[in-house]
Amino acid sequence: MVDTSFTRGPWMVPSATQSGSPYYVYSDDATGSAVACVKFNYVVRSDEELRANAHLIAAAPDLLAELIDTLAFVNEAISWLTDSELGPLIERRERLEALIAKATGEPA
């Protein structure tokens, strides 16, 4: 079972963030609370990189949901295939499981 104790998505990055300011990632729920702040501390990063990182973080809940759905599809497809067709799909399943574990902090 996948840990879902994180703040539910969708998450968003306001388009009105001022250049040079931290980029906040907000929950798009009733609270509208910040779930992450992307800024530089000791390593200078460009404003474009900070903004791109914030948008990648904001996509995390949706990406995780798609990974979980894809894993379910792969598991179902494995039951349809012959032994000679299974190799690549089993490898894909293992990669999906590892990514889901990484995203949820679970052991792989």
Backbone hydrogen bonds in HBPLUS format (Angstrom, degrees):
<---DONOR---> <-ACCEPTOR-->    atom                        ^
c    i                          cat <-CA-CA->   ^        H-A-AA   ^      H-
h    n   atom  resd res      DA  || num        DHA   H-A  angle D-A-AA Bond
n    s   type  num  typ     dist DA aas  dist angle  dist       angle   num
A0028-ASP N   A0010-PRO O   2.82 MM  18  5.50 156.6  1.87 163.8 159.9     1
A0012-MET N   A0026-TYR O   2.80 MM  14  5.33 152.9  1.87 149.2 158.5     2
A0026-TYR N   A0012-MET O   2.81 MM  14  5.33 166.3  1.83 165.3 162.6     3
A0021-SER N   A0018-GLN O   3.01 MM   3  5.58 157.8  2.06 140.2 142.7     4
A0023-TYR N   A0038-VAL O   2.89 MM  15  5.04 166.8  1.91 150.6 149.6     5
A0038-VAL N   A0023-TYR O   2.72 MM  15  5.04 171.7  1.72 153.2 156.2     6
A0025-VAL N   A0036-ALA O   2.85 MM  11  5.06 166.0  1.87 143.4 145.1     7
A0035-VAL N   A0025-VAL O   2.71 MM  10  5.69 171.0  1.72 162.3 164.7     8
A0036-ALA N   A0025-VAL O   3.36 MM  11  5.06 146.8  2.48 138.8 137.7     9
A0027-SER N   A0033-SER O   2.77 MM   6  5.47 165.7  1.79 158.3 161.4    10
A0050-LEU N   A0046-SER O   3.00 MM   4  6.35 162.0  2.04 153.8 158.5    11
A0051-ARG N   A0047-ASP O   2.96 MM   4  6.12 162.9  1.99 150.0 154.7    12
A0052-ALA N   A0048-GLU O   2.93 MM   4  6.10 159.3  1.97 145.4 151.5    13
A0053-ASN N   A0049-GLU O   2.88 MM   4  6.08 157.4  1.94 149.6 155.8    14
A0054-ALA N   A0050-LEU O   2.95 MM   4  6.20 155.3  2.01 147.7 154.5    15
A0055-HIS N   A0051-ARG O   3.00 MM   4  6.30 157.2  2.05 150.3 156.1    16
A0056-LEU N   A0052-ALA O   2.95 MM   4  6.19 151.5  2.04 146.3 154.3    17
A0057-ILE N   A0053-ASN O   2.95 MM   4  6.20 159.6  2.00 150.2 155.3    18
A0058-ALA N   A0054-ALA O   2.89 MM   4  6.12 155.6  1.95 145.6 153.0    19
A0059-ALA N   A0055-HIS O   3.07 MM   4  6.27 134.9  2.28 138.2 148.7    20
A0059-ALA N   A0056-LEU O   3.21 MM   3  5.19 131.6  2.46  94.0 106.5    21
A0060-ALA N   A0057-ILE O   3.02 MM   3  5.23 155.9  2.07 108.7 116.5    22
A0063-LEU N   A0059-ALA O   2.89 MM   4  6.05 161.9  1.93 160.9 166.6    23
A0064-LEU N   A0060-ALA O   2.89 MM   4  6.04 164.4  1.91 158.8 162.2    24
A0065-ALA N   A0061-PRO O   3.03 MM   4  6.22 158.8  2.08 143.0 148.8    25
A0066-GLU N   A0062-ASP O   3.01 MM   4  6.28 157.9  2.06 148.4 153.9    26
A0067-LEU N   A0063-LEU O   2.90 MM   4  6.18 154.4  1.97 149.5 157.0    27
A0068-ILE N   A0064-LEU O   2.96 MM   4  6.22 161.8  2.00 154.6 158.7    28
A0069-ASP N   A0065-ALA O   2.98 MM   4  6.23 161.3  2.02 149.2 154.4    29
A0070-THR N   A0066-GLU O   2.82 MM   4  5.94 159.6  1.86 149.8 155.8    30
A0071-LEU N   A0067-LEU O   2.86 MM   4  6.05 155.2  1.92 148.2 155.1    31
A0072-ALA N   A0068-ILE O   3.08 MM   4  6.35 155.3  2.15 145.6 151.7    32
A0073-PHE N   A0069-ASP O   3.04 MM   4  6.36 154.1  2.11 145.6 152.7    33
A0074-VAL N   A0070-THR O   2.83 MM   4  6.10 161.0  1.87 153.4 158.8    34
A0075-ASN N   A0071-LEU O   2.89 MM   4  6.10 162.9  1.92 152.1 156.4    35
A0076-GLU N   A0072-ALA O   3.04 MM   4  6.26 151.5  2.12 142.3 150.0    36
A0077-ALA N   A0073-PHE O   2.82 MM   4  6.06 160.4  1.86 153.2 159.1    37
A0078-ILE N   A0074-VAL O   2.93 MM   4  6.12 147.3  2.03 150.1 158.2    38
A0079-SER N   A0076-GLU O   3.12 MM   3  5.52 134.1  2.34 105.1 116.2    39
A0080-TRP N   A0077-ALA O   2.94 MM   3  5.23 147.3  2.05 107.4 117.4    40
A0085-GLU N   A0082-THR O   3.02 MM   3  5.43 146.3  2.13 111.4 121.2    41
A0086-LEU N   A0083-ASP O   3.31 MM   3  5.32 157.4  2.37 103.2 109.8    42
A0089-LEU N   A0086-LEU O   3.03 MM   3  5.36 114.6  2.48 110.4 126.8    43
A0090-ILE N   A0086-LEU O   2.88 MM   4  5.96 158.3  1.92 167.7 174.2    44
A0091-GLU N   A0087-GLY O   3.07 MM   4  6.33 158.8  2.11 154.2 160.3    45
A0092-ARG N   A0088-PRO O   2.95 MM   4  6.18 154.0  2.02 142.3 149.6    46
A0093-ARG N   A0089-LEU O   2.87 MM   4  6.10 154.8  1.93 144.2 151.3    47
A0094-GLU N   A0090-ILE O   2.99 MM   4  6.25 155.6  2.05 146.7 152.5    48
A0095-ARG N   A0091-GLU O   3.07 MM   4  6.39 152.9  2.15 146.7 153.7    49
A0096-LEU N   A0092-ARG O   2.91 MM   4  6.18 159.7  1.95 153.6 159.3    50
A0097-GLU N   A0093-ARG O   2.88 MM   4  6.10 163.8  1.90 153.8 158.2    51
A0098-ALA N   A0094-GLU O   3.00 MM   4  6.16 153.8  2.07 141.6 148.7    52
A0099-LEU N   A0095-ARG O   2.97 MM   4  6.22 156.3  2.03 149.0 155.0    53
A0100-ILE N   A0096-LEU O   2.94 MM   4  6.17 161.2  1.98 154.5 159.5    54
A0101-ALA N   A0097-GLU O   2.95 MM   4  6.10 158.0  2.00 145.4 151.8    55
A0102-LYS N   A0098-ALA O   2.95 MM   4  6.15 155.3  2.01 144.1 150.9    56
A0103-ALA N   A0099-LEU O   2.94 MM   4  6.15 158.9  1.99 148.0 153.4    57
A0104-THR N   A0100-ILE O   2.98 MM   4  6.13 141.2  2.14 145.1 155.1    58
A0105-GLY N   A0101-ALA O   2.86 MM   4  5.72 116.5  2.27 142.6 156.0    59
A0106-GLU N   A0101-ALA O   2.97 MM   5  4.66 132.8  2.20 137.0 141.3    60
